């Protein structure tokens, strides 16, 4: 790990191992968690993920290795100091809520603050703020038995947030919920993390949940971490056959982004190139349109073959007079599930722009469909055309070579 990574890491596990008798539950697990990220540990039952998370807050003492939380190594720490680290730095949300049944919603949410010794008025005020954040306003005086499963888990999440620790550990926190409620909680967790900037370590056996939530994912098998990467990295470049098999049925449309499937734009001219250059480009690529860029590669628009052909025949030289704005443009971080409808509604490739409105790639419809189906767009010697020309190649060539239409500055360029 580099020095800059060490400075931004809020939790580091080094060579972490746990053995129960002859059973090696976790084997040589090493990773760091960056401040403010959602780090997901994913694996099937028995992979060691729940044992791992319990070592991260000192509920289990490692057999080997160490855990450092916010600069403090907690492995081997005396019990009193470990409690202080937990109160200050680590909260936990459990799968089965772990609410106090005789306490109301607000008292459950404020419980961690009570343990910290926060005065009653202050802790109730802070608890009320969190209750509103997790969508339970009006339920402050309800008992857990009066709440649905989703509401109970919101209380558990609220209790962890109210403690205002740096890190939230969530062990299969949404696994006991119905699918619709589970998705709602996943979306709310992302919103809360964005608003509050908490670091979240989330344990799950559900790959789609991991892909939806995780900034990075650690995949575990038989006690070992077999790959750590972003959702896209794990989906597009699995470390081994196990990971590849694991991800083969994932909903790729909700994971892959425009940046991961875009191709270099071929049918492109600058706005100063003129209509003859644009027509020549479309002729060579057998394309019905070409993207037009400014000098700094900022996206200016699109010109189409028939409009350009008329310009050449009229002796006109300014592409700006026929520029169209009917191209679909997106940023590189848009997931491809949002591109399908956009692609269907356009006969042009989708243009991908950076934050300075510069063209960085295109997504032809065939490429998008191939990404959704997890197949290659490679077609041997046959290039994938971006759009099919509406004018024949011979008509374009005849126009470009017509001596009565030649631009004196381009004399002989097409001969």
ZAMARLO-415624 format. One record per residue (C-alpha): residue in one letter; y, z, x. Coordinates in nm, 4 decimals. Each point is the difference from the previous one (the first is absolute). Example, Ala and Ser with C-alpha at 12.3 -4.5 7.8 and 13.67 -1.06 7.14 Angstrom:
2
ATOM   rest         yy         zz         xx
ATOM      A    -0.4500     0.7800     1.2300
ATOM      S     0.3440    -0.0660     0.1370
//
This chain:
415
ATOM   rest         yy         zz         xx
ATOM      X     0.0000     0.0000     0.0000
ATOM      X     0.3481    -0.0871     0.1317
ATOM      X     0.2800     0.2537     0.0468
ATOM      X     0.1924    -0.1432    -0.2981
ATOM      X    -0.3097     0.0299    -0.2185
ATOM      X    -0.0455     0.3611     0.1071
ATOM      X     0.3585     0.0750    -0.0974
ATOM      X    -0.0408    -0.1537    -0.3470
ATOM      X    -0.3454     0.1467    -0.0651
ATOM      X    -0.0101     0.3045    -0.2236
ATOM      X    -0.3767     0.0577     0.0306
ATOM      X    -0.2398    -0.0908     0.2782
ATOM      X    -0.3786     0.0346     0.0089
ATOM      X    -0.1613    -0.0301     0.3424
ATOM      X    -0.3766    -0.0310     0.0514
ATOM      X    -0.0609     0.1920    -0.3203
ATOM      X    -0.3588     0.0970    -0.0763
ATOM      X    -0.1844     0.2301    -0.2388
ATOM      X    -0.3664     0.0927     0.0070
ATOM      X    -0.1920     0.1973    -0.2630
ATOM      X    -0.3279     0.0990     0.1605
ATOM      X    -0.1513    -0.3329     0.1060
ATOM      X     0.2226    -0.2031    -0.2314
ATOM      X     0.2970    -0.1672     0.1711
ATOM      X     0.2423    -0.0327    -0.2918
ATOM      X     0.2945    -0.1335     0.2034
ATOM      X    -0.0358    -0.1667     0.3386
ATOM      X     0.2821    -0.0565     0.2508
ATOM      X     0.2761    -0.0755    -0.2526
ATOM      X     0.3340    -0.0830     0.1614
ATOM      X     0.3133    -0.1212    -0.1779
ATOM      X     0.3639     0.0783    -0.0528
ATOM      X     0.1945     0.0058    -0.3259
ATOM      X     0.3591    -0.1177     0.0035
ATOM      X     0.2733     0.1958    -0.1719
ATOM      X     0.0598    -0.1323    -0.3531
ATOM      X    -0.3092    -0.2201    -0.0300
ATOM      X    -0.2919     0.0064    -0.2417
ATOM      X    -0.3096     0.0159     0.2206
ATOM      X    -0.3209    -0.0550    -0.1955
ATOM      X    -0.3440     0.1099     0.1212
ATOM      X    -0.2601    -0.2030    -0.1862
ATOM      X    -0.3767     0.0221     0.0004
ATOM      X    -0.3056     0.0324    -0.2175
ATOM      X    -0.1533     0.3349    -0.0948
ATOM      X    -0.1329     0.1718     0.3131
ATOM      X     0.2222    -0.1943     0.2391
ATOM      X     0.1762     0.3186     0.1169
ATOM      X     0.3433    -0.0566    -0.1535
ATOM      X     0.0214     0.3311    -0.1911
ATOM      X    -0.1163     0.1944     0.3042
ATOM      X     0.2652    -0.1792     0.2024
ATOM      X     0.2859     0.0897    -0.2332
ATOM      X    -0.1037     0.3669    -0.0010
ATOM      X     0.0328     0.0069     0.3771
ATOM      X     0.3513    -0.1434    -0.0250
ATOM      X     0.1350     0.3158    -0.1641
ATOM      X    -0.2323     0.2505     0.1669
ATOM      X    -0.2309     0.0691    -0.2931
ATOM      X    -0.2802    -0.0995     0.2378
ATOM      X     0.0084     0.0685     0.3724
ATOM      X    -0.0998    -0.3095     0.2047
ATOM      X    -0.3117     0.0145     0.2126
ATOM      X     0.1852    -0.2179     0.2498
ATOM      X     0.3416    -0.1552     0.0406
ATOM      X     0.3352     0.1125    -0.1321
ATOM      X     0.2547    -0.0465    -0.2785
ATOM      X     0.3743     0.0152     0.0591
ATOM      X     0.2323     0.0414    -0.3002
ATOM      X     0.3769    -0.0382     0.0464
ATOM      X    -0.0318     0.0872     0.3688
ATOM      X    -0.2338     0.2991    -0.0463
ATOM      X    -0.3657    -0.0205     0.0994
ATOM      X    -0.1806     0.1762    -0.2836
ATOM      X    -0.3524    -0.0145     0.1428
ATOM      X    -0.0888     0.3559     0.1048
ATOM      X     0.3272     0.1382    -0.1358
ATOM      X    -0.0105     0.3659    -0.1195
ATOM      X    -0.0235     0.0340    -0.3782
ATOM      X     0.3520     0.1390    -0.0498
ATOM      X     0.1643    -0.2819     0.1971
ATOM      X    -0.2183    -0.2566    -0.1749
ATOM      X     0.1226     0.1257    -0.3374
ATOM      X     0.3576    -0.0425     0.1190
ATOM      X    -0.0683    -0.3609     0.1017
ATOM      X    -0.1534    -0.0706    -0.3394
ATOM      X     0.2921     0.1549    -0.1886
ATOM      X     0.2486    -0.1967     0.2066
ATOM      X    -0.1763    -0.3308     0.0575
ATOM      X    -0.3082    -0.0705    -0.2134
ATOM      X    -0.0744     0.0034    -0.3747
ATOM      X    -0.3211    -0.1140    -0.1672
ATOM      X    -0.0792    -0.1693    -0.3318
ATOM      X    -0.3606     0.0330    -0.1140
ATOM      X    -0.2204    -0.2288    -0.2086
ATOM      X    -0.0604     0.2623    -0.2701
ATOM      X     0.3627     0.1169    -0.0249
ATOM      X    -0.0645     0.3675     0.0993
ATOM      X     0.2635     0.1265    -0.2424
ATOM      X     0.0328     0.3649    -0.0965
ATOM      X    -0.1129    -0.0050    -0.3653
ATOM      X     0.2003     0.3053    -0.1109
ATOM      X     0.3280    -0.1320     0.1411
ATOM      X     0.2367    -0.2463    -0.1662
ATOM      X     0.0910    -0.3375     0.1483
ATOM      X     0.3195     0.1297     0.1577
ATOM      X    -0.1731     0.3059     0.1448
ATOM      X    -0.2779    -0.2173     0.1444
ATOM      X     0.2531    -0.2365     0.1585
ATOM      X     0.1988     0.2954     0.1389
ATOM      X    -0.3091     0.1822     0.1309
ATOM      X     0.0272    -0.1277     0.3570
ATOM      X     0.3644     0.1054     0.0117
ATOM      X    -0.0979     0.3430    -0.1269
ATOM      X    -0.2497     0.0333     0.2848
ATOM      X     0.2775    -0.0991     0.2420
ATOM      X     0.2143     0.2841    -0.1324
ATOM      X     0.2670    -0.2166    -0.1634
ATOM      X     0.2130     0.1890    -0.2522
ATOM      X    -0.0966    -0.0526    -0.3652
ATOM      X     0.3197    -0.1739    -0.1113
ATOM      X    -0.0128    -0.2448     0.2903
ATOM      X    -0.3694    -0.0791    -0.0342
ATOM      X     0.0308    -0.0645    -0.3754
ATOM      X     0.2956    -0.2293     0.0614
ATOM      X    -0.1905    -0.1951     0.2644
ATOM      X    -0.3115    -0.0103    -0.2190
ATOM      X     0.2016    -0.1414    -0.2900
ATOM      X     0.1350    -0.2763     0.2232
ATOM      X    -0.3520    -0.0954     0.1085
ATOM      X    -0.1342     0.0164    -0.3565
ATOM      X     0.2570    -0.2595    -0.1001
ATOM      X    -0.0960    -0.2161     0.2979
ATOM      X    -0.3699    -0.0026    -0.0926
ATOM      X     0.0714    -0.0791    -0.3640
ATOM      X    -0.0797     0.3342    -0.1635
ATOM      X     0.3439     0.1024    -0.1226
ATOM      X    -0.0422     0.1906    -0.3260
ATOM      X    -0.3422     0.1329     0.0999
ATOM      X     0.1260     0.2873     0.2135
ATOM      X    -0.1479     0.2696    -0.2270
ATOM      X    -0.3341    -0.1707    -0.0731
ATOM      X    -0.3261     0.1406     0.1328
ATOM      X    -0.2380    -0.2268     0.1948
ATOM      X    -0.2470     0.0046    -0.2921
ATOM      X     0.2657    -0.1662    -0.2163
ATOM      X     0.0377    -0.2952     0.2368
ATOM      X    -0.1940    -0.3228     0.0492
ATOM      X    -0.1758    -0.0677     0.3287
ATOM      X     0.2841    -0.2222     0.1188
ATOM      X     0.2563     0.2659    -0.0844
ATOM      X    -0.2016     0.2668     0.1809
ATOM      X    -0.0081    -0.2144     0.3123
ATOM      X     0.3774    -0.0456    -0.0259
ATOM      X     0.0285     0.3794     0.0038
ATOM      X    -0.2174     0.0130     0.3135
ATOM      X     0.2127    -0.2681     0.1638
ATOM      X     0.3163     0.1791    -0.1067
ATOM      X    -0.1205     0.3273     0.1516
ATOM      X    -0.0576    -0.1740     0.3341
ATOM      X     0.3406    -0.1704    -0.0121
ATOM      X     0.1829     0.3186    -0.0979
ATOM      X    -0.1204     0.1715     0.3165
ATOM      X     0.2088    -0.2599     0.1882
ATOM      X    -0.2425    -0.0325     0.2894
ATOM      X     0.0102    -0.2967     0.2365
ATOM      X    -0.3556    -0.1171    -0.0775
ATOM      X    -0.2006    -0.0373    -0.3205
ATOM      X    -0.3787    -0.0102     0.0324
ATOM      X    -0.1622    -0.1550    -0.3064
ATOM      X    -0.3793     0.0172    -0.0235
ATOM      X    -0.1273    -0.2478    -0.2621
ATOM      X     0.2975     0.1169    -0.2043
ATOM      X    -0.0293    -0.2661    -0.2719
ATOM      X    -0.3757    -0.0541    -0.0031
ATOM      X    -0.0630     0.2124    -0.3111
ATOM      X     0.2569    -0.1893    -0.2097
ATOM      X    -0.0553    -0.2854    -0.2441
ATOM      X     0.0782    -0.3439     0.1515
ATOM      X     0.3295    -0.0541    -0.1848
ATOM      X     0.1288     0.3488     0.0778
ATOM      X    -0.1207    -0.0366     0.3557
ATOM      X     0.2031    -0.3172     0.0513
ATOM      X     0.3045     0.1666    -0.1519
ATOM      X    -0.0350     0.2916     0.2416
ATOM      X    -0.0381    -0.2372     0.2967
ATOM      X     0.3219    -0.1769    -0.0943
ATOM      X     0.1820     0.3282    -0.0466
ATOM      X    -0.1214     0.1263     0.3372
ATOM      X     0.1501    -0.3043     0.1713
ATOM      X     0.3285     0.0513    -0.1850
ATOM      X     0.0111     0.3680     0.0940
ATOM      X    -0.0832    -0.0713     0.3625
ATOM      X     0.2767    -0.2595     0.0137
ATOM      X     0.2485     0.2429    -0.1532
ATOM      X    -0.0976     0.3136     0.1918
ATOM      X    -0.1221    -0.1511     0.3281
ATOM      X    -0.3082     0.2221     0.0232
ATOM      X    -0.2890    -0.0709     0.2359
ATOM      X    -0.3196    -0.0362    -0.2032
ATOM      X    -0.3585     0.0014     0.1234
ATOM      X    -0.2126    -0.1236    -0.2875
ATOM      X    -0.3803     0.0127    -0.0185
ATOM      X    -0.1856    -0.2467    -0.2232
ATOM      X    -0.3272    -0.1850    -0.0410
ATOM      X     0.1721    -0.2760    -0.2007
ATOM      X     0.0980    -0.3026     0.2093
ATOM      X     0.2449    -0.1414    -0.2535
ATOM      X     0.1733     0.3380    -0.0165
ATOM      X     0.0178     0.0101     0.3805
ATOM      X     0.1425    -0.3515     0.0146
ATOM      X     0.2576     0.0784    -0.2692
ATOM      X     0.1211     0.3289     0.1466
ATOM      X    -0.0439    -0.0229     0.3739
ATOM      X     0.2547    -0.1005     0.2609
ATOM      X    -0.2996     0.0313     0.2324
ATOM      X    -0.3662     0.0632    -0.0721
ATOM      X    -0.2712     0.1671     0.2065
ATOM      X    -0.3474    -0.1165    -0.1037
ATOM      X    -0.2777     0.2555     0.0614
ATOM      X    -0.3752    -0.0486     0.0205
ATOM      X    -0.2588     0.2630     0.0937
ATOM      X     0.2641     0.2358     0.1390
ATOM      X     0.1771    -0.2604     0.2137
ATOM      X     0.3256    -0.1843    -0.0519
ATOM      X    -0.0994    -0.3652     0.0329
ATOM      X     0.3429    -0.1581    -0.0533
ATOM      X     0.3633     0.0976    -0.0420
ATOM      X     0.2510    -0.2567    -0.1195
ATOM      X     0.2334    -0.1164    -0.2711
ATOM      X    -0.1587    -0.1200    -0.3246
ATOM      X     0.0596    -0.3606     0.1065
ATOM      X    -0.1525     0.0549     0.3441
ATOM      X    -0.3124     0.1553    -0.1470
ATOM      X    -0.0316    -0.2701    -0.2641
ATOM      X     0.0623    -0.2989     0.2264
ATOM      X    -0.1432     0.1302     0.3299
ATOM      X    -0.2813     0.2504    -0.0699
ATOM      X    -0.1260     0.1759     0.3125
ATOM      X    -0.3708    -0.0483    -0.0760
ATOM      X    -0.2482    -0.1160    -0.2625
ATOM      X     0.0127     0.3348    -0.1804
ATOM      X     0.3745    -0.0244    -0.0583
ATOM      X    -0.0290    -0.3688    -0.0903
ATOM      X    -0.2620     0.0794    -0.2624
ATOM      X     0.2079     0.2906    -0.1238
ATOM      X     0.3079    -0.2155    -0.0634
ATOM      X    -0.1682    -0.3134    -0.1352
ATOM      X     0.0638     0.0912    -0.3645
ATOM      X     0.3491     0.1426     0.0399
ATOM      X     0.2799    -0.1392    -0.2168
ATOM      X     0.1611    -0.2107     0.2725
ATOM      X     0.2908    -0.1012    -0.2215
ATOM      X     0.1359     0.3556     0.0054
ATOM      X    -0.0340     0.0389     0.3765
ATOM      X     0.0856    -0.3246     0.1751
ATOM      X     0.3665    -0.0893     0.0278
ATOM      X     0.1897    -0.3241     0.0369
ATOM      X     0.0254     0.0636     0.3748
ATOM      X    -0.3778     0.0071     0.0385
ATOM      X    -0.0703    -0.3308    -0.1769
ATOM      X     0.3072    -0.2134     0.0744
ATOM      X    -0.0187    -0.3102     0.2197
ATOM      X     0.2628    -0.1637     0.2226
ATOM      X     0.2237    -0.2302    -0.2020
ATOM      X    -0.0519    -0.3632     0.1041
ATOM      X     0.2205    -0.1894    -0.2423
ATOM      X     0.3359     0.1301     0.1243
ATOM      X     0.3305    -0.1574     0.1054
ATOM      X     0.3423     0.1408     0.0841
ATOM      X     0.2876    -0.0631    -0.2355
ATOM      X     0.1754    -0.2068     0.2676
ATOM      X    -0.3003    -0.2258     0.0649
ATOM      X     0.0898    -0.2369    -0.2807
ATOM      X    -0.2033    -0.1836    -0.2645
ATOM      X    -0.1742    -0.2427     0.2398
ATOM      X    -0.1512     0.2887     0.1978
ATOM      X    -0.1027     0.1717    -0.3248
ATOM      X    -0.1633    -0.3178    -0.1323
ATOM      X    -0.1794    -0.0565     0.3307
ATOM      X    -0.1353     0.3571    -0.0098
ATOM      X    -0.1289    -0.0426    -0.3552
ATOM      X    -0.1536    -0.3356     0.0864
ATOM      X    -0.1846     0.1364     0.3020
ATOM      X    -0.1286     0.3014    -0.1961
ATOM      X    -0.0491    -0.1928    -0.3263
ATOM      X     0.2000     0.2671    -0.1751
ATOM      X     0.2237    -0.0282    -0.3063
ATOM      X     0.2530     0.2557     0.1243
ATOM      X     0.1264     0.1697     0.3110
ATOM      X     0.1672     0.3337     0.0574
ATOM      X     0.3528    -0.0120     0.1402
ATOM      X     0.1313     0.2584     0.2448
ATOM      X     0.3381     0.0875     0.1424
ATOM      X     0.0600     0.0039     0.3740
ATOM      X    -0.1161     0.3621     0.0252
ATOM      X    -0.3161    -0.0790    -0.2029
ATOM      X     0.1426     0.1596    -0.3134
ATOM      X    -0.1561    -0.1482    -0.3102
ATOM      X     0.2346    -0.2510    -0.1669
ATOM      X    -0.2250    -0.1567    -0.2645
ATOM      X    -0.2249    -0.2964    -0.0646
ATOM      X     0.0415    -0.3760    -0.0136
ATOM      X    -0.2468    -0.2299    -0.1777
ATOM      X    -0.1267    -0.3383     0.1073
ATOM      X     0.1557    -0.2105    -0.2803
ATOM      X     0.3433     0.1556     0.0478
ATOM      X    -0.0169    -0.0510     0.3760
ATOM      X    -0.1193    -0.3596    -0.0429
ATOM      X     0.3018    -0.0772    -0.2207
ATOM      X     0.2317     0.1537     0.2595
ATOM      X    -0.1448    -0.2176     0.2763
ATOM      X     0.0321    -0.3135    -0.2118
ATOM      X     0.3637     0.0866    -0.0793
ATOM      X     0.0819     0.0689     0.3628
ATOM      X     0.0891     0.3641    -0.0713
ATOM      X    -0.0330     0.2536     0.2816
ATOM      X     0.0499     0.3496    -0.1492
ATOM      X    -0.3133     0.1808    -0.1220
ATOM      X     0.2084     0.2777    -0.1527
ATOM      X     0.0944    -0.2175    -0.2960
ATOM      X    -0.3648    -0.0160    -0.1147
ATOM      X    -0.1130     0.3508     0.0934
ATOM      X    -0.2010     0.1733    -0.2726
ATOM      X    -0.0631     0.3724    -0.0450
ATOM      X    -0.3300    -0.0357    -0.1889
ATOM      X    -0.2175     0.1374     0.2810
ATOM      X    -0.1650     0.3375    -0.0516
ATOM      X     0.0917     0.2447     0.2772
ATOM      X    -0.1491     0.3413     0.0792
ATOM      X     0.0160     0.2578     0.2760
ATOM      X    -0.2912     0.0518     0.2354
ATOM      X    -0.1065     0.3355    -0.1480
ATOM      X    -0.0705    -0.1237    -0.3542
ATOM      X    -0.3693     0.0431    -0.0905
ATOM      X    -0.1769    -0.3211    -0.0951
ATOM      X    -0.0859     0.1235    -0.3499
ATOM      X     0.3696    -0.0555    -0.0741
ATOM      X    -0.0072    -0.3531     0.1440
ATOM      X    -0.2603    -0.1536    -0.2311
ATOM      X     0.2266    -0.0527    -0.2990
ATOM      X     0.2834    -0.1166     0.2268
ATOM      X    -0.2289    -0.2573     0.1576
ATOM      X    -0.1285    -0.1314    -0.3324
ATOM      X     0.3566    -0.0583    -0.1184
ATOM      X     0.1016    -0.2096     0.3013
ATOM      X    -0.1212    -0.3239     0.1591
ATOM      X     0.1351     0.1115     0.3371
ATOM      X    -0.1426     0.2471     0.2486
ATOM      X     0.1503     0.3478    -0.0266
ATOM      X     0.2616     0.0505     0.2707
ATOM      X    -0.0188     0.3319     0.1882
ATOM      X     0.3347     0.1290     0.1280
ATOM      X     0.0909     0.2886     0.2280
ATOM      X     0.2764     0.2521    -0.0687
ATOM      X     0.2563    -0.2455     0.1401
ATOM      X    -0.1122    -0.2739    -0.2413
ATOM      X    -0.1629    -0.1995     0.2796
ATOM      X    -0.3124    -0.2025    -0.0753
ATOM      X    -0.2974     0.1569     0.1771
ATOM      X    -0.2905    -0.1715    -0.1794
ATOM      X    -0.1317    -0.1611    -0.3155
ATOM      X    -0.2914     0.0646    -0.2331
ATOM      X    -0.1515    -0.3152    -0.1513
ATOM      X    -0.1951     0.0568    -0.3193
ATOM      X    -0.3297    -0.0885     0.1690
ATOM      X     0.0634     0.2670     0.2635
ATOM      X     0.0741     0.2601    -0.2653
ATOM      X    -0.3171    -0.0828    -0.1922
ATOM      X    -0.2045     0.0108     0.3219
ATOM      X     0.1403     0.3460     0.0824
ATOM      X    -0.0893     0.1266    -0.3459
ATOM      X    -0.3530    -0.1367     0.0357
ATOM      X    -0.0419     0.1089     0.3631
ATOM      X    -0.0809    -0.3529     0.1174
ATOM      X     0.1384    -0.2044     0.2851
ATOM      X     0.2620    -0.2695    -0.0499
ATOM      X    -0.1352    -0.1910     0.3004
ATOM      X    -0.0936    -0.3541    -0.1011
ATOM      X    -0.1009    -0.1615     0.3260
ATOM      X     0.1989    -0.3151     0.0759
ATOM      X     0.1625    -0.0115    -0.3435
ATOM      X     0.3375     0.1806    -0.0060
ATOM      X     0.0959     0.2089    -0.2998
ATOM      X     0.3109    -0.1700    -0.1404
ATOM      X     0.2712     0.2231    -0.1388
ATOM      X     0.0961    -0.2292    -0.2872
ATOM      X    -0.1127    -0.3522    -0.0891
ATOM      X     0.2658    -0.2680     0.0435
ATOM      X     0.1259    -0.1763    -0.3117
ATOM      X     0.1011    -0.3083     0.2039
ATOM      X    -0.2446    -0.2074     0.1987
ATOM      X     0.0033     0.0123     0.3783
ATOM      X     0.0578    -0.3736     0.0148
ATOM      X     0.3131     0.0248    -0.2177
ATOM      X     0.1392     0.2743     0.2212
ATOM      X    -0.0784    -0.1970     0.3159
ATOM      X     0.1500    -0.3237    -0.1392
ATOM      X     0.3188     0.1865    -0.0879
ATOM      X     0.0257     0.1603     0.3415
ATOM      X    -0.0554    -0.3363     0.1743
ATOM      X     0.2273    -0.2064    -0.2255
ATOM      X     0.2604    -0.1410     0.2445
ATOM      X     0.2664    -0.0058    -0.2698
ATOM      X    -0.0353     0.3769    -0.0474
ATOM      X    -0.0206     0.1130     0.3626
ATOM      X     0.2413     0.2682     0.1081
ATOM      X     0.1643    -0.1334     0.3207
ATOM      X    -0.0585     0.3360     0.1700
ATOM      X    -0.3742    -0.0278    -0.0697
ATOM      X    -0.0388    -0.3724     0.0824
ATOM      X    -0.3570    -0.0664     0.1098
ATOM      X    -0.1193     0.3558    -0.0607
ATOM      X    -0.2736    -0.1157    -0.2352
ATOM      X    -0.0950    -0.3273     0.1652
//
